[in-house]
């Protein structure tokens, strides 16, 4: 009886029998059963606005600002994986949806007129999601300057 009560309690708390958080699916998008509200770190720009355009897997427009995702790189046009990475970004940060932008304190100079940042859509870290799915690779060159280098999702050395 104790195991059943524990299992039921775990299910109520959103933790499966294996000890992992249960993932809920909503309109084909995975979301954690526990709500985590992302918060900006550091002192660089931090803002929320609507996604207005998806350039490619690691670049998108949020409001009138072009954002380059920090610490990651996705394939360019004509390279294998380009379409998959761009589609992933478009699905997770769809045009019209709200996104939180946390500019990288270590890269406030930007890149080709783009703001370098972590982007959160639906509470999920887009940079981390692209890495974890294998659609992006870590750019270790920037690990020495990025404020996000110590976060576990980066695997920076």
Secondary structure, 3 states (H helix, E strand, C coil): CHHHHHHHHHHHCCECCCCCECEEEECCEEEECCCCCCCCCCCCCEEEEEEEEEEECCEEEECCEEEEECCEEECCCCCCCHHHHHHHHHHHCCCCCEEEEEECHHHCCCECCEEEEEEEECCEEHHHHHHHCCCEEECHHHHHCCCCCCCCCCCCC
